[in-house]
Amino acid sequence: MLLCCSKCKRAAQRNTHTVLLAMSLIVAFLIASIFGAALGESEESGALLELRAWLVSSDDYFAKSWSNASTPCAWPGIKCWPDGLVREIELSSRNLSGKLPIPDIFSHFPQLEALSIGDNALSGPFVLLSSSLASSSLSLPLSLLKSLNLSGNSFTGPISSVVRPATMPKLQALDLSGNYFSGELPPDVSSMSNLSYVDLGGNLLSGHIPPQFGELSNLKYLTLAANQFTGSIPPELGQLANLEWLYLGYNSLTGSIPSALGSLASLKHLDLVHNNLTGAIPESLSLLVSLDTLFLYSNSLSGPIPPQLGQLSGLVSLDLSINSLSGEIPAELGDLLGLELLNLFGNRLTGSIPSSLARLPRLRNLALWKNDLSGDIPAELGTYAPNLTTLDLSSNSFTGQIPPFLCMSSRTSQLRRLILFSNLLSGPIPDSIATNCLSLERIRLEDNLLSGSLPDTLTSMPRLTYLDISSNVLTGPLSFSVNSPLQVLFVHHNQLSGPIPETVGRATKLVRLDMSHNFLSGRIPKELQDMSSLSELDVSDNHLTGPIPSEISNCPRLVSLRLRGNHLSGHIPASLASVRLLGLLDISSNLLTGTIPPLLTAMPSLIFANFSDNRLTGPVPDTGVLSALSQSSFRGNAGLCGRKDLGLKPCWNFLLFHKLAMVLWITGVITVLVIFLLLCFARISYTKKKKVFTQKVADEAALL
């Protein structure tokens, strides 16, 4: 019994010792943890304050919010774990400038998950971890980092100073875009298996794209655009089953587009623009069932457009422009009922526009310019597309008439740009364009075979700012409307006739007006002075008569004035010298008389002037800008003198001779008048004497 109690007592003592030991260990651990957290918080606080000292904020961001008086967890832009250690540093878009301090400044944050300092004005070399720390066998301080954003700054240095795959095994998002990082990408990038977002665009990266990118099975977003990458596109990228966005444009990539890219079943956006890619467009791209954007423009791709692209039912934007594609436009593209943008310009496409394209209901932009397309423009174009905003079919060989129903698909037209220049279109400009396409801002129909008169309301369209109908065979008069927004009007090289209407002064927003090479007649209206925005005026090669209106000098922004090849008469207005911005003056091939106004020599802006083939007289000014003009600017004026370098006859005191001639002329006139009066007086005197004599003879005869 006693033996049993003794054993029980010894067992109880052992249990008590065990409990006390365990409690001591727990207390020691808690004390160590609290002390370690406090020490870690203190170290992180010091690192953040050091960071503050190196950076500059335009609004004193740091000075107002970061201080020793509070824990870093309360500072704006800082988020912490429950134990007080920093979890996230978010300083993006804070108007920060300056350079970062020592390379390992971020090594003081062992629990850091996210670092974002993008969209600031930071510069200089950026080293995330020094080489010695990155190669340390100890636990790496950034091993928990999941997101790194340095985008939109001016950081420099090799990409290897930032991207160290072995040190950031948990990294999921990497954005270094818009900096000046250089060098080649590390091939061991495949070890960063958690990456889902990579944007390295807009840097100075070079070398080849590592095939190891194909091993990043979680990657959804990859942008390497606007760098200096060379070589071919790795076919291994076709293994990225989860990839949704691939942007490799604006590099110097060569070779063909890998057909393996057709395996990217999740891909929504494929952009390979501005490279040196060659070969055909792979038919396998038609397997990208999720694709909504396909941009392959500005390469050297050749061959036909695969009809299979018509199977991409979700496609919204298709741009294959500026390549060497040939053949006809596949009618199957008309099956892309969700298509909003179709750019095929700058290729070698032939044939006509498939009528199926005219039935695309969501089409907003259709650009087929600079190809070898021909035939009629589909008459129904625009009828089924209420949201069509841009139609550019220029620089082809289209024939027939302009479709009359371009804006008939809805009550509210959306068409803003109608570009059909340099074709073989004929017939009149449809009245419906001026009455129905009221949303038009830009119309370019030049260099066609259009005929007939202009629609009455064409120049009064409420949003139209640019109208070019030059180089056609249009006839009839011109008209201008009150408060027209028109800024550019080109009607040159047509057969327009009649006078320039006085209502031209109503077009107060016109900046460039070219009516040259027509059959316009009458005088240049003085109402031009009301065109306060006018910068360029060209009425050359018409049948205009009368003087150059002096009121034209009231156009304060006039830079170029061309009146060549008319029948203008009278003197050159000296008031032209008051047009401060006038740089070009061409009044050649007219019937102008008098002298060249000396005031023109003092015009500081005048660069070129042409007075040739008129009836000008007197000395050619030999000072200012006119002294630099060549003989061609004065030839064809027999009365001009001076300037031996131009081969002109000497003036020999031209003004004195001019005054003498005037005196002689006046003297001659007076002499003639005096002689005339003397003759009249002599005749009257003779008549009176004859009458007296006759009367005397008669009286004497009566006496007899």
C-alpha positions in Angstrom: 0.0 0.0 0.0 2.8 2.4 0.9 4.7 1.3 -2.1 1.7 2.2 -4.3 1.3 5.6 -2.8 5.0 6.3 -3.3 4.8 5.4 -7.0 1.8 7.7 -7.4 3.5 10.6 -5.7 6.6 10.2 -8.0 4.4 10.1 -11.1 2.5 13.2 -10.0 5.8 15.0 -9.5 7.0 14.0 -13.0 3.7 15.3 -14.6 4.0 18.6 -12.7 7.6 19.0 -14.0 6.4 18.2 -17.6 3.6 20.7 -17.5 5.9 23.4 -16.1 8.5 22.7 -18.8 5.9 22.9 -21.5 4.4 26.2 -20.1 8.0 27.6 -20.0 8.6 26.8 -23.6 5.3 28.3 -24.7 5.9 31.5 -22.8 9.5 31.7 -24.2 8.1 31.2 -27.8 5.5 33.8 -27.3 8.0 36.2 -25.9 10.4 35.5 -28.8 7.6 35.9 -31.3 6.5 39.2 -29.8 10.0 40.4 -29.7 10.8 39.2 -33.2 7.6 40.8 -34.6 8.5 44.0 -32.8 12.0 43.8 -34.1 10.8 43.1 -37.7 8.3 45.9 -37.5 11.0 48.3 -36.4 13.3 47.1 -39.2 10.5 47.6 -41.8 9.6 51.0 -40.4 13.2 52.1 -40.8 13.3 50.8 -44.4 10.2 52.6 -45.3 11.5 55.9 -43.8 14.7 55.4 -45.8 12.6 54.9 -48.9 10.7 58.1 -48.0 14.0 60.0 -47.8 15.0 59.1 -51.4 11.7 59.8 -53.1 10.1 63.2 -53.9 6.4 63.8 -53.9 4.8 66.9 -55.5 2.2 67.1 -52.8 4.4 66.2 -49.8 2.7 62.9 -49.7 5.3 61.2 -47.4 5.9 64.2 -45.1 2.2 64.4 -44.3 1.5 60.7 -43.7 4.7 58.7 -43.0 6.4 59.4 -39.7 7.9 57.7 -36.6 5.0 58.7 -34.6 2.8 55.8 -35.8 3.1 52.2 -36.9 3.7 51.6 -40.7 0.5 49.7 -40.8 -1.4 53.0 -40.4 0.5 54.7 -43.2 -1.3 55.2 -46.5 -0.2 52.7 -49.2 0.9 50.2 -46.6 -1.1 47.0 -45.6 0.1 44.6 -43.0 -0.4 41.1 -41.7 -2.1 40.6 -38.3 1.3 40.3 -36.7 2.2 43.8 -37.9 4.6 42.9 -40.7 4.2 44.6 -44.1 2.1 42.6 -46.6 1.6 45.2 -49.4 3.3 48.4 -50.6 1.0 50.3 -53.0 2.5 53.6 -54.2 1.2 53.7 -57.8 0.1 57.0 -59.3 1.4 59.1 -56.4 3.3 61.7 -58.5 6.6 60.3 -57.1 10.0 61.1 -58.6 13.6 60.4 -57.8 15.7 57.3 -57.6 15.4 54.3 -55.3 18.1 53.8 -52.7 20.3 50.8 -52.1 19.5 47.7 -54.1 18.2 45.6 -51.2 15.8 48.1 -49.8 12.9 45.7 -50.3 14.8 42.8 -48.6 13.6 44.1 -45.3 10.1 42.9 -45.9 10.1 39.1 -45.5 6.3 38.8 -45.7 5.8 41.1 -48.7 3.2 39.8 -51.1 2.6 42.8 -53.4 4.9 45.7 -54.5 3.4 48.4 -56.8 5.1 51.7 -57.6 3.8 52.0 -61.2 2.8 55.2 -63.0 5.2 57.6 -61.4 8.3 59.5 -62.6 10.9 57.3 -60.9 14.2 56.7 -62.8 17.6 55.2 -62.6 18.7 51.6 -62.2 16.4 49.3 -60.4 17.8 46.3 -58.6 15.2 44.3 -56.7 17.7 42.0 -54.9 21.5 42.2 -55.2 23.3 39.2 -56.7 24.8 38.2 -53.4 21.5 38.2 -51.6 19.7 36.5 -54.5 22.3 33.6 -54.4 22.2 33.3 -50.6 21.4 29.8 -49.2 19.3 31.4 -46.5 15.6 32.0 -46.8 15.0 34.6 -49.5 13.2 37.8 -48.3 10.8 38.0 -51.3 9.9 34.4 -51.5 6.2 35.2 -50.8 6.0 38.0 -53.4 3.0 37.4 -55.7 2.6 40.8 -57.5 5.3 43.2 -58.8 4.3 46.4 -60.7 7.0 48.8 -61.8 5.2 50.0 -64.9 5.1 53.5 -66.3 8.4 54.8 -64.9 11.9 55.4 -66.4 13.8 52.6 -64.7 16.9 51.3 -66.4 19.3 48.4 -66.1 19.3 44.8 -67.2 16.1 42.8 -66.9 18.0 40.2 -64.9 18.3 42.7 -62.0 14.5 42.5 -61.6 13.4 39.1 -62.9 15.1 36.5 -60.8 13.0 33.4 -61.2 14.6 31.4 -58.4 13.9 34.1 -55.8 10.2 34.7 -56.6 8.7 31.2 -56.9 5.2 32.4 -56.0 5.0 35.4 -58.3 1.7 35.6 -60.2 1.7 39.1 -61.8 4.7 40.8 -63.3 4.3 44.3 -64.9 7.5 46.1 -65.9 6.0 47.9 -69.0 6.9 51.4 -70.0 10.5 51.5 -68.7 14.0 51.2 -70.2 15.0 47.7 -69.0 17.3 46.0 -71.4 19.0 42.7 -72.1 17.6 39.2 -72.7 15.0 37.3 -70.8 16.3 34.5 -68.6 15.5 31.1 -70.0 14.7 29.7 -66.5 11.5 31.8 -66.5 9.7 28.5 -66.7 10.4 28.0 -63.0 7.9 30.8 -62.2 5.1 28.3 -62.7 2.5 30.5 -60.9 2.7 33.4 -63.4 -0.6 34.3 -64.9 0.1 37.9 -66.0 3.3 39.2 -67.7 3.6 42.6 -69.2 7.1 43.6 -70.3 6.0 45.9 -73.2 7.7 49.2 -74.0 11.2 48.4 -72.9 14.5 47.8 -74.7 14.6 44.0 -74.3 16.4 42.1 -77.0 17.3 38.6 -78.1 14.9 35.7 -78.8 11.7 35.0 -77.0 12.5 32.0 -74.7 10.6 28.9 -75.8 10.4 28.1 -72.1 7.4 30.6 -71.9 5.4 27.6 -73.3 5.9 25.9 -69.9 4.0 28.6 -68.0 0.8 26.6 -67.9 -1.1 29.2 -65.8 -0.3 32.2 -68.0 -3.3 34.1 -69.2 -1.8 37.4 -70.3 1.5 37.9 -72.1 2.7 41.2 -73.6 6.2 41.5 -75.0 5.3 44.3 -77.4 7.4 47.4 -78.3 10.8 45.9 -77.6 13.7 44.8 -79.8 13.1 41.0 -79.9 14.4 39.1 -82.9 14.1 35.6 -84.3 10.9 33.7 -84.8 7.8 33.2 -82.6 8.3 30.0 -80.5 5.8 27.3 -81.5 5.9 26.3 -77.8 3.6 29.2 -77.1 0.9 27.1 -78.6 1.0 25.0 -75.4 -0.4 27.8 -73.2 -3.9 26.4 -72.9 -5.1 29.1 -70.6 -3.7 32.1 -72.5 -6.3 34.7 -73.3 -4.1 37.7 -74.5 -0.9 37.5 -76.7 0.7 40.8 -77.8 4.1 40.5 -79.5 3.8 43.6 -81.8 6.3 46.3 -82.5 9.4 44.1 -82.5 11.6 42.7 -85.2 10.3 39.2 -85.3 10.8 37.1 -88.5 9.7 33.9 -89.9 6.1 32.7 -90.3 3.3 32.6 -87.8 3.4 29.2 -86.1 0.4 27.1 -86.9 0.6 25.8 -83.3 -1.0 29.1 -82.2 -4.2 27.6 -83.5 -4.2 25.4 -80.3 -4.8 28.4 -78.0 -8.4 27.6 -77.4 -8.8 30.2 -74.7 -7.2 33.0 -76.7 -9.3 36.2 -77.1 -6.7 38.7 -78.4 -3.9 38.0 -80.8 -1.7 40.9 -81.9 1.5 40.4 -83.9 1.6 43.8 -85.7 4.7 45.8 -86.9 7.1 42.9 -87.3 8.8 41.3 -90.3 6.7 38.2 -90.4 6.4 36.4 -93.7 4.5 33.6 -95.3 0.8 32.8 -95.3 -1.8 33.3 -92.6 -2.2 29.9 -91.0 -5.6 28.3 -91.6 -5.3 26.9 -88.1 -6.1 30.4 -86.7 -9.7 29.6 -87.6 -9.7 27.1 -84.6 -9.4 30.0 -82.1 -13.0 29.8 -81.2 -12.7 32.4 -78.4 -10.9 35.0 -80.5 -12.5 38.5 -80.7 -9.4 40.5 -82.0 -7.0 39.5 -84.7 -4.3 42.1 -85.6 -1.6 41.1 -88.1 -1.1 44.4 -89.8 2.3 45.9 -90.9 4.1 42.7 -91.7 5.1 41.1 -95.0 2.5 38.3 -95.0 1.5 37.0 -98.4 -0.9 34.7 -100.1 -4.7 34.8 -99.9 -6.9 35.6 -96.9 -8.0 32.2 -95.5 -11.7 31.8 -96.1 -11.7 29.7 -92.9 -11.4 33.0 -90.9 -15.1 33.3 -91.5 -15.6 30.6 -88.9 -14.4 32.9 -86.0 -18.0 33.6 -85.0 -16.9 35.8 -82.0 -14.5 38.0 -84.0 -15.1 41.8 -83.5 -11.9 43.3 -84.9 -9.9 42.0 -87.9 -7.0 44.0 -89.2 -4.7 42.4 -91.9 -3.7 45.7 -93.5 -0.3 46.7 -94.9 0.9 43.3 -96.0 1.3 41.7 -99.4 -1.9 39.7 -99.3 -3.3 38.8 -102.7 -6.4 37.2 -104.2 -10.0 38.2 -103.6 -11.7 39.1 -100.4 -13.4 35.9 -99.1 -17.2 36.1 -99.1 -17.0 34.0 -96.0 -16.0 37.1 -94.0 -19.6 38.2 -94.4 -20.4 35.4 -91.9 -18.7 37.3 -89.1 -22.0 38.9 -87.9 -20.3 40.5 -84.8 -17.6 42.1 -86.8 -17.2 45.8 -86.1 -13.8 46.6 -87.7 -12.4 45.3 -91.0 -9.1 46.7 -92.2 -7.6 45.2 -95.3 -6.0 48.2 -96.8 -2.4 48.4 -98.2 -2.4 44.9 -99.8 -2.6 43.5 -103.3 -6.2 42.3 -103.2 -8.2 42.0 -106.4 -11.7 41.5 -107.5 -14.8 43.2 -106.2 -16.3 43.8 -102.7 -18.4 40.7 -101.8 -22.0 41.8 -101.3 -21.9 39.8 -98.0 -19.7 42.4 -96.4 -22.4 45.0 -97.1 -24.8 43.0 -94.9 -22.6 43.0 -91.8 -25.0 44.4 -89.2 -22.5 45.7 -86.6 -19.8 47.0 -89.0 -18.4 50.3 -87.8 -15.2 50.7 -89.8 -14.5 49.3 -93.3 -11.1 50.3 -94.8 -10.1 48.6 -98.1 -8.0 51.5 -99.6 -4.8 51.0 -101.6 -5.5 47.7 -103.2 -6.3 46.6 -106.8 -10.1 46.2 -106.2 -12.5 47.0 -109.0 -16.1 46.7 -110.0 -19.1 48.6 -108.5 -19.4 49.4 -104.9 -22.3 47.3 -103.6 -25.4 49.4 -103.8 -26.7 48.1 -100.4 -23.5 49.2 -98.6 -24.6 51.1 -95.5 -28.2 49.9 -95.7 -27.7 47.1 -93.1 -25.0 48.8 -90.9 -26.6 51.5 -88.8 -23.4 52.1 -86.9 -21.0 52.5 -89.8 -18.7 55.4 -89.0 -15.8 55.1 -91.5 -15.9 54.0 -95.1 -12.6 54.2 -96.9 -12.4 52.6 -100.3 -9.8 55.0 -101.8 -7.0 54.3 -104.2 -8.6 51.4 -106.0 -10.3 51.1 -109.4 -13.9 51.1 -108.4 -16.4 52.1 -111.1 -20.0 53.0 -111.2 -21.8 55.5 -109.0 -21.5 56.3 -105.3 -24.1 54.2 -103.5 -27.2 56.4 -102.9 -28.3 54.6 -99.7 -25.2 54.9 -97.5 -27.1 56.5 -94.6 -30.5 54.8 -95.0 -30.1 52.1 -92.4 -31.3 54.3 -89.5 -32.9 57.7 -88.8 -29.7 58.8 -87.1 -26.7 58.4 -89.3 -23.4 57.5 -87.7 -21.2 57.9 -90.8 -18.4 60.4 -90.1 -15.8 59.7 -92.8 -16.6 59.0 -96.5 -13.3 58.4 -98.3 -13.6 57.4 -102.0 -10.8 59.3 -103.7 -8.6 58.0 -106.6 -11.1 55.6 -108.2 -13.0 55.7 -111.5 -16.4 56.6 -110.0 -18.8 58.5 -112.3 -22.2 60.1 -112.2 -23.4 62.8 -109.9 -22.8 63.2 -106.2 -26.0 61.8 -104.7 -28.3 64.4 -103.1 -28.9 61.8 -100.3 -25.4 62.3 -99.0 -26.1 66.0 -98.2 -29.6 65.3 -96.9 -29.2 62.0 -95.0 -25.6 61.7 -94.0 -25.7 64.7 -91.6 -23.2 63.1 -89.3 -20.4 63.3 -91.9 -17.3 65.2 -90.8 -15.0 64.4 -93.7 -15.7 63.8 -97.4 -13.0 63.0 -99.9 -14.2 62.3 -103.4 -11.3 63.8 -105.4 -9.6 62.2 -108.4 -12.6 60.5 -109.9 -14.9 61.1 -112.9 -17.8 62.6 -111.0 -20.0 64.9 -113.0 -23.1 67.1 -112.7 -23.6 70.0 -110.4 -23.0 70.1 -106.6 -25.9 69.3 -104.3 -27.2 72.6 -103.0 -26.7 71.7 -99.3 -23.4 70.0 -99.6 -21.4 72.8 -98.1 -23.9 73.4 -95.4 -23.8 70.0 -93.7 -23.9 70.6 -90.0 -20.8 68.7 -89.0 -18.7 68.7 -92.2 -15.3 70.2 -91.7 -13.3 68.7 -94.6 -14.7 68.5 -98.2 -12.5 67.6 -101.2 -14.2 67.1 -104.5 -11.3 68.2 -106.7 -10.1 66.7 -109.9 -13.5 65.6 -111.3 -15.7 67.0 -114.1 -18.2 68.8 -111.9 -20.0 71.8 -113.3 -22.3 74.6 -112.2 -21.9 77.3 -109.6 -20.5 77.3 -106.0 -22.4 78.2 -102.9 -21.5 78.9 -99.3 -23.7 78.8 -96.2 -23.9 80.8 -93.1 -22.2 79.4 -90.0 -20.8 76.4 -91.9 -18.3 74.4 -89.8 -16.3 73.8 -93.0 -12.6 74.3 -92.5 -11.2 72.8 -95.7 -12.8 73.1 -99.1 -11.0 71.8 -102.3 -12.9 72.1 -105.6 -9.9 72.7 -107.9 -9.5 71.0 -111.3 -13.2 70.9 -112.2 -15.4 72.8 -114.6 -17.2 75.0 -112.1 -18.4 78.3 -113.5 -20.0 81.6 -112.6 -18.8 84.2 -110.1 -17.3 83.5 -106.7 -20.4 84.2 -104.6 -20.3 87.0 -102.1 -21.6 84.6 -99.5 -18.1 83.2 -99.3 -17.6 85.6 -96.5 -20.1 83.6 -94.4 -17.7 80.6 -94.3 -15.9 82.2 -91.3 -14.3 78.9 -90.2 -12.6 78.1 -93.5 -8.9 77.7 -93.2 -8.0 76.3 -96.6 -9.9 77.2 -99.8 -8.8 76.0 -103.2 -11.0 76.9 -106.3 -8.2 76.9 -108.9 -8.3 75.4 -112.4 -12.0 76.1 -113.0 -14.0 78.5 -115.2 -14.9 81.0 -112.5 -15.5 84.5 -113.7 -16.2 88.0 -112.3 -14.5 89.8 -109.6 -12.8 88.5 -106.4 -15.4 89.5 -103.8 -14.3 91.9 -101.1 -16.3 89.8 -98.6 -13.3 87.6 -98.3 -12.2 90.0 -95.6 -14.8 88.4 -93.3 -13.0 85.1 -93.4 -11.1 85.5 -90.2 -9.7 82.0 -90.1 -8.5 81.8 -93.8 -4.9 80.6 -94.1 -4.7 79.5 -97.7 -6.5 80.9 -100.7 -6.0 79.6 -104.3 -8.1 80.9 -107.2 -5.5 80.4 -109.8 -6.2 79.6 -113.5 -9.7 80.9 -113.7 -11.3 83.8 -115.7 -11.4 86.3 -112.9 -11.3 90.0 -113.7 -11.1 93.3 -111.9 -8.6 94.5 -109.3 -7.2 92.6 -106.4 -9.4 93.7 -103.5 -7.4 95.6 -100.9 -9.8 94.2 -98.3 -8.1 90.9 -98.6 -5.4 92.3 -96.3 -8.0 92.1 -93.5 -7.6 88.3 -93.3 -5.2 88.2 -90.3 -4.2 84.5 -90.7 -3.5 84.5 -94.4 -0.3 82.5 -95.1 -0.7 81.7 -98.8 -2.3 83.7 -101.6 -2.4 82.4 -105.1 -4.1 84.5 -107.8 -2.1 83.3 -110.8 -3.5 82.9 -114.3 -6.5 85.2 -114.4 -7.3 88.5 -116.0 -6.8 90.7 -112.9 -6.0 94.3 -113.6 -5.1 97.5 -111.7 -2.3 98.0 -109.2 -0.9 95.6 -106.6 -2.5 96.7 -103.3 0.2 98.1 -100.9 -2.0 96.9 -98.1 -0.9 93.4 -98.7 2.3 94.4 -96.7 0.1 94.5 -93.6 -0.7 90.8 -93.7 1.8 89.7 -91.0 1.8 86.0 -91.7 1.8 86.0 -95.5 4.6 83.7 -96.7 3.6 83.0 -100.3 2.3 85.5 -102.9 1.7 84.4 -106.5 0.0 87.0 -108.7 1.7 86.0 -111.9 0.1 85.8 -115.4 -2.4 88.6 -115.0 -2.9 92.1 -116.4 -1.6 94.0 -113.4 0.0 97.5 -113.9 1.9 100.0 -111.9 4.9 99.4 -109.7 5.8 96.7 -107.1 5.0 98.3 -103.7 8.2 98.9 -101.8 6.4 98.1 -98.6 6.4 94.4 -99.6 10.2 94.3 -98.9 9.5 94.8 -95.2 7.3 91.7 -94.8 9.2 89.4 -92.3 7.1 86.3 -93.1 7.3 86.5 -97.0 9.3 83.6 -98.3 8.3 83.5 -102.0 6.6 85.9 -104.4 5.9 85.7 -108.1 5.1 88.9 -110.2 5.9 87.4 -113.6 3.9 87.9 -116.8 2.1 91.1 -116.0 2.4 94.7 -117.2 4.3 96.0 -114.2 6.7 99.0 -114.5 9.4 100.7 -112.4 12.3 99.5 -110.4 12.4 96.1 -108.7 13.1 96.5 -105.0 16.5 95.3 -104.1 16.1 95.0 -100.3 14.3 92.6 -98.0 12.9 89.3 -99.1 12.4 90.5 -102.7 16.1 90.8 -103.1 16.4 87.0 -102.8 13.9 86.2 -105.6 15.2 84.8 -108.9 14.6 86.2 -112.4 11.6 83.8 -112.9 9.6 85.9 -110.3 9.8 89.0 -112.5 10.1 88.0 -116.1 7.4 89.0 -118.6 7.2 92.6 -117.3 8.8 94.8 -120.0 8.6 97.9 -117.9 10.5 96.6 -114.9 14.1 97.9 -114.4 17.1 97.8 -112.1 18.6 94.6 -110.6 21.4 93.8 -113.0 21.6 90.3 -111.5 18.1 89.7 -113.0 19.1 90.9 -116.4 16.8 93.9 -116.2 17.5 97.2 -118.0 18.9 100.0 -115.8 16.4 102.5 -114.4 18.6 105.6 -114.8 16.7 107.8 -112.3 13.4 106.2 -113.2 11.5 108.5 -110.9 13.1 111.6 -112.4 12.3 110.5 -115.9 8.8 109.6 -114.8 8.3 113.1 -113.4 9.8 114.6 -116.5 7.5 112.6 -118.7 4.6 113.8 -116.7 5.7 117.4 -117.0 6.2 117.0 -120.8 2.8 115.3 -121.0 1.1 118.1 -119.1 3.1 120.7 -121.1 2.0 119.0 -124.3 -1.6 119.0 -123.3 -1.5 122.7 -122.3 0.2 123.6 -125.6 -2.4 121.8 -127.6 -5.1 123.6 -125.6 -3.5 127.0 -126.3 -3.1 126.3 -130.0 -6.7 125.1 -130.1 -7.9 128.2 -128.3 -5.8 130.5 -130.7 -7.2 128.7 -133.7 -10.7 129.1 -132.3 -10.1 132.8 -131.6 -8.6 133.3 -135.1 -11.6 131.6 -136.7 -14.0 133.7 -134.7 -12.1 136.8 -135.6 -12.0 135.8 -139.3 -15.7 135.0 -139.2 -16.5 138.4 -137.8 -14.3 140.3 -140.2 -15.8 138.3 -143.1 -19.2 139.2 -141.9 -18.4 142.9 -141.7 -16.8 142.8 -145.1 -19.8 141.0 -146.6 -22.2 143.5 -145.0 -20.1 146.4 -146.3 -20.1 145.0 -149.9 -23.9 144.5 -149.6 -24.4 148.1 -148.4 -22.3 149.5 -151.2 -24.2 147.4 -153.8 -27.5 148.8 -152.4 -26.3 152.3 -152.9 -25.5 151.7 -156.5 
